[in-house]
Amino acid sequence: MLTRWEPFVGGNLNRLHNEMNRLFDRFGMGDSNSPELAYSYPPVNIWEDNEHVYAEAELPGMGQDDLEIYVSDGNQLTIRGERKPLEQPNGVWHRQERGLGKFGRVLTLPANINADNVEARFEQGVLHLTMPKSPEAKPKKIAVRAE
């Protein structure tokens, strides 16, 4: 009779292997086909109501002059920017975990947007976007006739 050899009791090696795969998938370095698992910067929340689509992006340490926001093709939101390195002429870095450099993210919105009336606010490192839906994207009430 043959049995499978487990180098660690209870299959801990397999569990470690699975956790490492999940970690690499989360940061976009794995072979996952799910774009939702890949880490993207900046992190963004998007939701909608009948009249608007809303978005919030976390951008700590950024200034509004470092950001570019575009709405194109009716439903494509682009957020671009650059996080510049902090100048430390007399210091020595011991840990540098915050990302630096240029970034860009393109998101597909759930409806077409009236790009001429988008409002953007930047408060305490959070970008708030209020994007009115285009007239054809808004729900229309249909009158029902009785015969």
N, C-alpha and C positions, 0 to 999 in steps of 0.2 A: 504494500500500500504506500502511495506517495502522498506527502502532505506539503503544503506550501510553507516555505521557510520565511518567517518574519523576523528580521534582525532586531526589532524592538518589540517588547511585549504589547499586545493589543493593537498592533498596526499603527503605532505612533509615527513611523516613518511615512506611511501613506498620508496620514493626516497632515504632517508637516509639508509634504509635497503639495497637497491640495491647497493649504493655506498660502504657500508661496505663489502658486499659480493665481489665486484670487488677488493677492497683493499686487503682482505684476499687471494683472488685468485692470485693476483699479487705477493704476497710474499710466495706462495706455501702452504698456510695454509687453503685454501678453499677446496671445493669438485669438483673443475673444472677438467674435463678430458683432458684439453688442456695443454700439457707440455710447450707450448710457453708462457702461461700466468704466469707460476710459476717463481719466482725470482731465478736466479742461479748465483753463483759466481765462477769464475770471469765473467763479461759480455764479450761476444765474438762476433766479426763480422767475417763471412766466405763468401768468394766469389771465383769465378774461371774464368779462361780463357781457351783457348784450351790446354795449356801446363802445367798449375799449378793450385793448390788450395791454397788460401791465408787465413790466419787467423790473427786476432789481438785481444789480450786480455788485458783489463785494470787491472793493478796490482800495484796501487800506494803504495809507501812505501815499496815495496818488493825488495829484492836483488836477483840477478840471482842465487846465491847459495841456495836460499830458494825454488827453483822451480825444478820440474821434468816434462819432457814432453816425451810422448811415442806415437808412431803410431803402432797400432797392427791390426791384422786381415785385413790388406789392407786398411781399411777405418775408423778406430776408432782412434780418437785423444783423448788422456788423458792429462789433465793438473792438476798437484798436487802441493801443497805447504803448507807453514805454515806462518801465520802472527803472529809474536811473540809480546807479550805485551811490552809496553814501561815501563822501570823501573823508578818509581818515589818514591824513598825511603822517601823523606821528604814532599811529596805533598799529597793533598786530591783531589780525582776525583770529579768533579761536573757534568760532562756529558761524557759519553763514548759511542758514536754511531758507531764507526768503528768496524767492526767485527774482532775478534781475533781467533787464533787457526788454526787447519788443515782444508784444503779444498781439494776437488777433483771434477773434472768434466770430463765426457766422452761424446764426441760429435761424431755423425756419419757424416762423410764427404761425399760430393756428388760424389766422385770417388775414386777408389783405388789409393794408393800413393806408390811411390818408396821411402820407408822409409830410405834407405841408403843415400839419397841425400837431405834430409830435411835441410833447413837452418833456424836458429833461432837467432834473434837479440832482445836485451832488451834495449830500449831507453826511458828515462824519464818516467818510470813506465808503458810502453806499450810493451808487448811481440809481436813481428812480426814474423810470420812463413811463409816461402815460401816452399811449398810441391809439388815437381814435380809429375805429374800423371804417373802411371805405363804405359808402352807401350800399353797394351790392353785397357786402359781407354781413350786413346787419340782418337779423331775422325780420321777416315780414309776416304780419298777421294776414291770414287768408280768411275772407268772409265766406261763410257757408250759407248757401241759399236753400231754402226748403221748397219743394215742389209738390 
